[in-house]
Amino acid sequence: MKKVYCNRMRELREDRDKMQKEIAAVLGILQQTYARYESGEREIPIRHLFILAKYYKVSTDYILGLVKRKEK
């Protein structure tokens, strides 16, 4: 079963017209690794979750699917 955060990560990226390669660069990882986060093949480390929340200006709870709306 695909985790909620996988969909949220993809939605956040696509809403900002970003490519996986661009977000991977923000995280300091390879595009393939980021693609595995979005596909659910690999769980995202907490440190990367924090970086994404700050980058997208949303809460970690939003990315994880614990809240329905984007919160800063």
KAHU-V618506 format. One record per helix or strand of 3 or more residues. SS is the DSSP state (H for helix, E for strand). FROM is the first residue (numbers start at 1). TO is the last residue. If there is no record, write none. Layout:
{{SS;FROM;TO} {SS;FROM;TO}}
This chain:
{{H;4;15} {H;20;27} {H;31;39} {H;46;56} {H;60;64}}
